[in-house]
Amino acid sequence: MTSVGIALATEDELSETIGMRLINDAGMSVSLTFRQGGFGYLKSRMKKWIELVRNGVPLILLTDLDSTDCASHLILDWSGGKALPNNLVLRVAVREVEAWLLADHIACAGLLGKRCRLPVDPETLRDPKQTLLNLAKGAPRVVRRDLVAEDNAAAAQGLGYNLRLCSFVREQWAPARAAQRSDSLARARSRIAELCESLRDGTERTPM
């Protein structure tokens, strides 16, 4: 594996773990991470991300589509309609990274139980995270306890949500398998692979 590292900016711990898994699978390592709760932080720092890349640090920026109508519109909005600099990859999970997890039926059946009815096309879900939480209500007790919030709890998810799912991403989830049901994940894997290959070859990646 090359010693060159990549910077990774994400919305939350789960997205960061997924991003690291995708980068590692592409044969690179993460040397620097940025994470501070939500897409607002990522969007507000676009000028700083661009400056970072222009100073020689390759960056992968991973965010959720959420309520935006399509990923291309989000990228256009965040970039101000301008081409992104070389070695900056902005990828959008449709509609949330939980959809990428749900796209791997084999791994999710191992986590949530073989009887769970997983979505055939997770990218069509309006709220993938809620779908995952609903499925987790029928999961084995140890998993259900981590993922599902207790009655009347202030949090929308269980206290062990991130710990459980981050472990799942590192140990069970297969991005190549999940990409067969998630076009946005397939595109993310492709762009990350292109960036990693160009860095190994010592060449610059062409703008999007």
C-alpha positions as CSV (number, residue, x, y, z in Angstrom):
1,M,0.0,0.0,0.0
2,T,1.3,3.4,-0.9
3,S,2.3,5.7,2.0
4,V,0.5,8.7,0.5
5,G,-2.6,9.5,2.6
6,I,-5.9,11.2,1.7
7,A,-8.0,13.7,3.8
8,L,-11.6,12.7,4.5
9,A,-14.4,15.1,5.4
10,T,-17.7,13.7,6.5
11,E,-20.9,14.6,8.4
12,D,-20.7,12.1,11.2
13,E,-18.9,9.1,12.7
14,L,-20.7,6.5,10.6
15,S,-20.0,8.4,7.3
16,E,-16.4,8.7,8.3
17,T,-16.1,5.0,8.9
18,I,-17.7,4.2,5.6
19,G,-15.4,6.7,3.8
20,M,-12.4,5.1,5.4
21,R,-13.5,1.7,4.4
22,L,-14.0,2.8,0.8
23,I,-10.6,4.5,0.7
24,N,-8.8,1.5,2.3
25,D,-10.5,-0.9,-0.2
26,A,-9.1,1.3,-3.0
27,G,-5.6,0.7,-1.6
28,M,-5.0,4.0,0.2
29,S,-5.0,5.3,3.7
30,V,-6.6,8.2,5.4
31,S,-4.1,10.7,6.9
32,L,-6.5,13.4,8.0
33,T,-10.2,13.6,9.0
34,F,-12.7,16.4,9.4
35,R,-16.0,15.8,11.1
36,Q,-18.3,18.3,12.9
37,G,-21.9,17.3,12.9
38,G,-23.9,17.7,9.7
39,F,-23.7,18.9,6.1
40,G,-23.8,22.6,7.1
41,Y,-20.2,22.4,8.4
42,L,-19.0,20.7,5.2
43,K,-20.8,23.1,2.8
44,S,-19.7,26.2,4.7
45,R,-16.1,25.2,4.4
46,M,-16.0,24.6,0.7
47,K,-13.4,27.4,0.1
48,K,-11.2,25.8,2.7
49,W,-11.5,22.4,1.2
50,I,-10.5,23.7,-2.2
51,E,-7.6,25.6,-0.7
52,L,-6.5,22.4,1.1
53,V,-6.5,20.5,-2.1
54,R,-4.6,23.2,-4.0
55,N,-2.0,23.0,-1.3
56,G,-1.3,19.4,-2.2
57,V,-3.7,17.4,0.1
58,P,-6.1,15.1,-1.8
59,L,-9.5,15.2,-0.2
60,I,-12.7,13.1,-0.3
61,L,-15.8,14.9,0.8
62,L,-18.8,12.7,1.6
63,T,-22.3,14.0,2.4
64,D,-25.9,12.8,2.3
65,L,-28.4,13.9,-0.3
66,D,-31.2,14.2,2.3
67,S,-34.0,16.4,0.9
68,T,-32.2,17.8,-2.1
69,D,-33.8,16.5,-5.4
70,C,-30.6,15.0,-6.9
71,A,-26.9,14.6,-6.3
72,S,-25.9,16.7,-9.4
73,H,-27.8,19.7,-8.1
74,L,-26.2,19.4,-4.7
75,I,-22.7,19.2,-6.2
76,L,-23.5,22.2,-8.5
77,D,-24.8,24.2,-5.5
78,W,-21.8,23.4,-3.3
79,S,-19.3,24.1,-6.0
80,G,-20.9,27.4,-7.0
81,G,-21.2,26.1,-10.6
82,K,-17.4,25.9,-11.0
83,A,-15.3,22.8,-11.7
84,L,-13.8,21.3,-8.6
85,P,-10.0,21.3,-8.4
86,N,-8.0,18.3,-9.1
87,N,-7.8,15.7,-6.4
88,L,-11.1,16.7,-4.7
89,V,-13.8,14.1,-4.8
90,L,-17.3,15.2,-3.7
91,R,-19.6,12.2,-3.4
92,V,-23.3,12.1,-2.3
93,A,-25.1,9.2,-0.6
94,V,-28.7,8.8,-1.9
95,R,-30.4,9.7,0.4
96,E,-28.3,8.8,3.4
97,V,-25.3,6.5,4.0
98,E,-27.7,4.1,5.8
99,A,-29.0,3.3,2.3
100,W,-25.5,2.1,1.3
101,L,-25.6,-0.2,4.3
102,L,-29.0,-1.6,3.5
103,A,-27.9,-2.3,-0.1
104,D,-25.8,-5.2,1.2
105,H,-28.5,-7.7,1.8
106,I,-26.2,-10.5,2.9
107,A,-24.4,-8.5,5.5
108,C,-27.7,-6.8,6.8
109,A,-29.4,-10.2,7.1
110,G,-26.5,-11.2,9.3
111,L,-26.9,-8.1,11.4
112,L,-30.7,-7.7,11.6
113,G,-31.8,-11.3,11.2
114,K,-32.6,-13.4,8.1
115,R,-36.3,-12.7,8.4
116,C,-36.0,-9.0,7.9
117,R,-37.5,-7.7,4.7
118,L,-34.8,-5.5,3.2
119,P,-35.6,-2.9,0.5
120,V,-34.9,-4.0,-3.0
121,D,-33.9,-0.4,-4.0
122,P,-32.7,1.4,-1.0
123,E,-32.0,4.6,-2.9
124,T,-35.7,5.1,-3.4
125,L,-36.3,5.3,0.4
126,R,-37.2,8.8,1.7
127,D,-35.6,8.0,5.1
128,P,-33.1,5.1,5.0
129,K,-32.0,5.6,8.6
130,Q,-35.6,5.3,9.8
131,T,-36.0,2.2,7.7
132,L,-32.9,0.7,9.2
133,L,-34.2,1.5,12.7
134,N,-37.6,-0.1,12.0
135,L,-35.9,-3.2,10.7
136,A,-33.7,-3.3,13.8
137,K,-36.8,-3.6,16.0
138,G,-37.0,-7.3,14.9
139,A,-33.2,-7.9,15.2
140,P,-31.6,-10.1,17.8
141,R,-31.8,-8.5,21.2
142,V,-28.1,-7.5,21.5
143,V,-28.3,-5.7,18.2
144,R,-31.8,-4.2,18.9
145,R,-30.5,-2.8,22.2
146,D,-27.7,-1.0,20.5
147,L,-29.7,0.4,17.5
148,V,-33.2,1.1,18.8
149,A,-33.8,4.0,21.2
150,E,-35.7,3.2,24.4
151,D,-39.3,4.4,24.8
152,N,-39.5,8.1,25.6
153,A,-35.7,8.6,24.9
154,A,-34.6,11.9,23.6
155,A,-32.4,10.4,20.9
156,A,-33.8,8.9,17.7
157,Q,-31.5,5.9,17.9
158,G,-30.0,3.7,20.5
159,L,-26.9,4.7,22.4
160,G,-24.8,2.0,20.7
161,Y,-26.0,3.0,17.2
162,N,-22.6,4.3,15.9
163,L,-20.5,1.7,17.7
164,R,-22.5,-1.2,16.3
165,L,-22.8,0.1,12.8
166,C,-19.2,1.3,12.5
167,S,-18.1,-2.2,13.6
168,F,-20.5,-3.6,11.0
169,V,-19.0,-1.5,8.3
170,R,-15.4,-2.5,9.1
171,E,-16.1,-6.3,9.6
172,Q,-19.2,-7.4,7.6
173,W,-20.3,-4.8,5.1
174,A,-19.1,-5.4,1.5
175,P,-19.1,-2.2,-0.6
176,A,-18.7,-4.1,-3.9
177,R,-21.8,-6.1,-3.1
178,A,-23.8,-3.1,-1.9
179,A,-22.9,-1.1,-5.0
180,Q,-25.0,-3.6,-7.0
181,R,-28.1,-2.1,-5.4
182,S,-26.8,1.5,-5.0
183,D,-25.8,3.6,-7.9
184,S,-24.5,6.5,-5.8
185,L,-22.3,4.0,-3.9
186,A,-21.1,2.6,-7.2
187,R,-20.2,6.1,-8.4
188,A,-18.4,6.9,-5.2
189,R,-16.3,3.7,-5.4
190,S,-15.4,4.5,-9.0
191,R,-14.4,8.1,-8.3
192,I,-12.4,7.1,-5.2
193,A,-10.6,4.3,-7.2
194,E,-9.8,6.8,-9.9
195,L,-8.3,9.3,-7.4
196,C,-6.3,6.6,-5.6
197,E,-4.9,5.3,-8.9
198,S,-3.9,8.8,-10.0
199,L,-2.1,9.3,-6.7
200,R,-0.2,6.0,-7.0
201,D,0.8,6.9,-10.6
202,G,1.8,10.5,-9.6
203,T,-0.7,12.0,-12.0
204,E,-3.4,14.5,-11.4
205,R,-7.1,13.6,-11.6
206,T,-9.1,15.6,-14.2
207,P,-11.9,17.9,-12.8
208,M,-15.4,16.6,-12.8
